[in-house]
């Protein structure tokens, strides 16, 4: 569970930093980066929760 917390914290820092950079510069690439960080974070967390559920069932 420590890994999940560390990953979530890093994902939030990446998303927040990218959105802040987008607001300050107006460059769209930072918004795209934030979206990619969000997608990667959701994907990794869904995979981890799937592994936990699979482990619990079997």
TALINBEL-V626214 format. One record per residue. N is the residue number from 1. PHI is phi in degrees with one decimal (999 if undefined). PSI is psi in whole degrees, -180 to 180 (999 if undefined). OMEGA is omega in radians with two decimals (* if undefined). Layout:
BEGIN
N/PHI/PSI/OMEGA
N/PHI/PSI/OMEGA
END
This chain:
BEGIN
1/999/-24/3.10
2/-63.1/-39/3.11
3/-60.3/-42/-3.14
4/-62.9/-42/3.14
5/-66.0/-43/3.13
6/-64.9/-44/3.13
7/-62.8/-43/3.13
8/-62.8/-42/3.12
9/-63.7/-43/3.13
10/-66.3/-39/3.11
11/-64.2/-43/3.12
12/-64.6/-39/3.09
13/-64.5/-43/3.12
14/-64.3/-44/3.14
15/-66.0/-47/-3.13
16/-62.5/-43/3.13
17/-64.2/-41/3.12
18/-66.8/-42/3.12
19/-66.1/-38/3.09
20/-64.2/-44/3.11
21/-63.1/-38/3.11
22/-64.6/-43/-3.13
23/-66.7/-35/-3.10
24/-77.7/-36/-3.06
25/-102.0/-28/-3.08
26/80.1/3/3.13
27/-78.2/128/-3.02
28/-70.1/-22/-3.10
29/-62.0/-31/3.13
30/-70.4/-33/3.07
31/-67.4/-39/3.08
32/-63.8/-39/3.10
33/-62.1/-43/3.13
34/-61.1/-42/3.12
35/-64.0/-41/3.11
36/-65.8/-41/3.06
37/-59.9/-43/3.13
38/-63.6/-47/-3.14
39/-62.3/-44/3.13
40/-64.2/-41/3.13
41/-62.8/-45/3.13
42/-64.5/-42/-3.14
43/-62.5/-48/-3.13
44/-63.6/-43/-3.14
45/-66.4/-38/3.08
46/-64.4/-40/3.10
47/-64.4/-44/3.13
48/-63.4/-43/3.10
49/-65.8/-35/3.06
50/-63.9/-41/3.10
51/-64.4/-43/3.10
52/-62.3/-42/3.13
53/-66.2/-42/3.12
54/-62.6/-41/3.11
55/-63.7/-38/-3.11
56/-70.5/-39/-3.11
57/-71.2/-44/-3.10
58/-104.3/999/*
END
